[in-house]
Amino acid sequence: MEGRPPRPLGSHRSPIIAPIILLMLVAPWAAGCAGVGFIGTTASSFLRHIRESEDPNVRYAAITKLSNPNCYDDESQKAEAVGLLVAALEGGEESVATQAAICRTLGALDRPEALTALRKAALAEDPIVRAEACRALGAIGTAEDATILARVMTADTSRDCRVAAIEALGDLEEVDPRIGLTLVEGMRNPDPAIRAASYQALKDVTGEDFGFEIDRWEELARSRLGDESPR
């Protein structure tokens, strides 16, 4: 579909309770960072920690930091990172949280070498991994990945995965026109989160906004398929 545009607090707490809650939220994060320690600022240091460290928290932190494109010296180093992350993801020895972080980083690095591993991860056993793999496919996937994402959207048992797949469909650079009808069906779903995500994805893919007028969305989707047959 064409014509896509660019994608575009608080409660009142007492002065005593609010700082306590803030401390409760920040303390575990600070403790975790202190436990990891300084792991460097460059891709070279992060890659070394992933290869050599036996501490899963260190590896997790290094994997997360590799998502920053400014840490790399050149594209060859980025390709090296992708190869290492893909091997770690396919190895199946990392925790669910780390596998999810790998998917996020691979999506941020935007390298086609990661696609095969991410397609497999989109069908992984754990829904957290599936959801992050879907989001990564939305960032770097091709038109053929719309089929995988549509399958997750319609058949996955996890609502989070289904929403992630719908959002990813809206993010893809190229989408098979048939996906428009799939998203229209998503707008008929009884789950409001599925309906809202499908609506947003349709806006992102088409550049149009018909609100929740499902008949108009369906008419547009059929016209893009060259299908003017009655519904």
C-alpha positions in Angstrom: 0.0 0.0 0.0 1.2 3.5 -0.7 0.9 7.0 0.5 2.1 6.2 4.0 2.8 9.3 6.2 5.6 9.4 8.8 4.5 7.9 12.1 3.9 10.3 14.2 1.0 12.0 34.3 0.1 11.8 36.9 -1.8 11.0 40.1 -1.8 13.1 43.2 0.2 11.4 46.0 1.1 12.7 49.4 4.6 14.3 49.8 5.6 11.4 52.1 4.4 8.4 50.0 5.6 9.6 46.6 9.3 9.7 47.6 9.0 6.2 49.2 7.4 4.8 46.0 10.1 6.4 43.9 12.8 4.9 46.1 11.2 1.5 45.8 11.2 1.8 42.0 14.7 3.1 41.6 16.5 1.0 44.2 16.3 -2.3 42.4 17.4 -0.7 39.1 20.3 1.0 40.8 21.3 -2.3 42.6 21.2 -4.1 39.3 23.4 -1.5 37.6 25.8 -1.6 40.5 26.0 -5.4 40.2 26.8 -5.2 36.5 29.4 -2.5 36.8 31.1 -0.6 34.0 31.1 -2.6 30.8 32.5 0.0 28.4 31.2 2.4 25.8 32.1 0.8 22.5 30.8 -2.1 20.5 34.1 -3.9 20.9 33.8 -4.0 24.7 30.1 -5.0 24.5 30.9 -7.9 22.1 33.8 -9.0 24.3 31.5 -9.2 27.4 28.9 -11.2 25.4 31.5 -13.7 24.3 33.5 -14.0 27.6 31.3 -13.1 30.6 29.6 -15.9 32.5 27.3 -13.4 34.2 23.9 -13.3 32.5 23.3 -9.7 33.8 26.4 -8.5 32.1 25.5 -10.2 28.9 22.0 -8.7 29.0 23.4 -5.2 29.6 25.9 -5.6 26.8 23.2 -6.9 24.4 21.0 -3.9 25.2 23.8 -1.4 24.7 24.5 -2.9 21.3 21.2 -1.4 20.1 22.8 2.0 20.0 24.1 2.6 16.4 26.6 5.2 17.6 28.7 2.6 19.5 29.9 1.0 16.2 33.1 1.8 14.3 31.7 0.7 11.0 29.2 -1.5 9.2 31.4 -4.6 9.4 31.4 -4.4 13.2 27.6 -4.1 13.2 27.5 -7.2 11.0 29.7 -8.9 13.5 27.3 -8.0 16.3 24.4 -9.3 14.4 26.1 -12.6 13.8 26.9 -13.0 17.5 23.4 -12.1 18.6 21.8 -14.4 16.0 24.0 -17.3 17.3 23.0 -16.5 20.9 19.3 -16.4 20.0 19.4 -19.6 18.1 21.5 -21.3 20.7 18.6 -21.3 23.1 20.7 -21.1 26.3 19.9 -17.4 27.2 17.1 -16.5 29.5 13.7 -15.3 28.1 14.5 -11.7 29.1 17.9 -11.9 27.2 16.3 -13.5 24.1 13.7 -10.7 24.1 16.6 -8.1 24.4 18.4 -9.8 21.5 15.3 -9.4 19.3 14.9 -5.7 20.3 18.6 -5.1 19.5 18.4 -6.9 16.2 15.4 -4.8 15.2 17.3 -1.6 16.1 20.4 -2.7 14.0 18.3 -3.1 10.9 20.4 -5.8 9.2 18.8 -8.4 6.8 21.1 -11.1 8.2 18.9 -11.2 11.3 15.6 -12.0 9.5 15.8 -15.8 9.5 16.4 -15.9 13.2 13.7 -13.4 14.0 11.1 -15.3 11.8 11.8 -18.4 13.9 11.7 -16.3 17.2 8.2 -15.0 16.2 7.0 -18.6 16.6 9.0 -19.3 19.8 7.5 -21.0 22.8 7.6 -17.9 25.1 5.2 -15.1 24.3 7.6 -12.4 25.5 10.1 -13.5 22.9 7.4 -13.9 20.2 6.2 -10.3 20.8 9.7 -8.8 20.6 10.5 -10.8 17.5 7.3 -9.5 15.8 8.2 -5.9 16.7 11.7 -6.4 15.3 10.2 -7.9 12.1 8.1 -4.7 11.8 11.3 -2.7 11.9 13.4 -4.6 9.4 11.1 -7.1 7.7 10.1 -7.5 4.1 6.7 -7.9 2.4 6.9 -11.7 3.0 7.0 -11.1 6.7 3.5 -9.8 6.6 2.3 -13.4 6.2 4.1 -14.4 9.4 2.8 -11.4 11.3 -0.8 -12.0 10.0 -0.6 -15.6 11.3 0.5 -14.4 14.7 -2.2 -11.7 14.6 -5.0 -14.2 14.0 -3.9 -17.4 15.7 -1.5 -16.6 18.6 -2.9 -17.4 22.1 -1.3 -14.3 23.6 -3.0 -11.0 23.3 0.3 -9.1 23.7 1.7 -11.1 20.7 -1.3 -10.4 18.6 -1.1 -6.7 19.3 2.7 -6.7 18.7 2.1 -8.4 15.3 -0.6 -5.9 14.3 1.7 -3.0 15.2 4.5 -4.6 13.2 2.2 -4.8 10.2 1.7 -1.1 10.4 5.5 -0.6 10.6 6.5 -2.7 7.6 7.9 -0.7 4.7 6.0 -2.9 2.2 2.8 -4.8 2.9 0.9 -7.2 0.6 -2.5 -5.4 -0.2 -4.3 -8.5 1.1 -3.2 -7.6 4.6 -5.6 -4.7 4.5 -8.5 -7.1 4.7 -6.9 -8.9 7.6 -6.6 -5.6 9.5 -10.2 -4.8 8.7 -11.2 -8.1 10.3 -9.1 -7.0 13.3 -11.3 -4.0 13.7 -14.2 -6.3 14.1 -12.5 -8.2 16.9 -14.3 -8.1 20.3 -11.1 -7.2 22.1 -10.7 -3.4 22.2 -6.9 -3.7 22.2 -7.0 -5.7 18.9 -9.5 -3.2 17.4 -7.4 -0.2 18.3 -4.1 -1.7 17.1 -5.8 -2.7 13.8 -7.2 0.8 13.3 -3.8 2.4 13.9 -2.0 -0.1 11.5 -4.6 0.6 8.8 -3.8 4.3 9.2 -0.1 3.7 9.0 -0.3 1.4 6.0 -2.8 3.5 3.9 -2.2 7.1 5.0 -6.0 7.4 5.4 -8.2 7.8 8.4 -11.8 6.7 8.4 -12.1 6.4 12.1 -14.0 3.3 13.1 -16.1 3.2 9.9 -15.3 -0.4 9.1 -17.3 -0.4 5.9 -15.1 2.4 4.5 -11.9 0.7 5.5 -13.1 -2.5 3.8 -14.1 -0.7 0.7 -10.6 0.8 0.5 -8.9 -2.6 1.2 -10.9 -4.2 -1.6 -10.2 -1.4 -4.0 -6.5 -1.9 -3.5 -6.9 -5.5 -4.4 -8.9 -4.6 -7.4 -11.9 -6.4 -5.8 -15.1 -4.6 -6.2 -17.3 -7.6 -5.4 -20.1 -7.3 -2.9 -19.2 -8.0 0.7 
